[in-house]
Amino acid sequence: MSVTREHLQTAKASSTSTLLSAEPHSSAAERTVIGALLLDGERIFEVAPRLQPDAFYDPVLRQCYQAMVDLMG
């Protein structure tokens, strides 16, 4: 089987749509926020008004942040 221009265009379109369908996120940034809050818990009072739990793409980090927000009362 030879690869035609049509095959390449189809593959390119498929990979582009897959990339565009994924939400932009940075796992490193999410982990950094959680880590910073674990090191200095008082910062949650500054962060929570600006950052909602649904801003986290990783569901585990989202739950962790939600717990932090819930604990601040």
Buried (B, 14 or more C-beta within 10 A) or exposed (E): EEEEEEEEEEEEEEEEEEEEEEEEEEEEEBEEBBEEBEEEEEBBEEBBEEBEBEEBBBEEBBEBBBEBBEEEE
